[in-house]
Amino acid sequence: MRPFVLLAAAAALTVFGLAGCGEPEQVVFYEQGKYHGKPDQRPWENAPPAYGSAKWTKGDEASWEQEVKRRTLGQNEYVRIVH
C-alpha cells in the first residue's frame, strides 16, 4: 500500500510540476471581425519616460523626431570616437 501512495504522489507532483513549464497560447482574438486589444497610438502622443534623458513635448511630432535623431547619434560609434 505504501509504495502505491508514494508512486501516486510522485506522479501527481510530476503532472502538476510540469503544468507550469508550458507557454500559454499567444493568439490575438477577434470577435465579429474587430480587434479588442489596446488601441495603437502615435509614438509622439505618449509622454516621455520618467527615467533617462529623453525630452520631448507630448503631442509634438517635431520634438519627438528631434529626440529620436539625438538618440540615434548617441549610438553611432563613428560620431562617438574622437579622431
SULCOR-V628173 format. One record per helix or strand of 2 or more residues. SS is the DSSP state (H for helix, E for strand). FROM is the first residue (numbers start at 1). LEN is the number of residues. If there is no record, write none. Layout:
SS:FROM:LEN
SS:FROM:LEN
//
This chain:
H:2:18
E:30:2
E:34:2
H:43:3
H:61:14
H:77:4
//
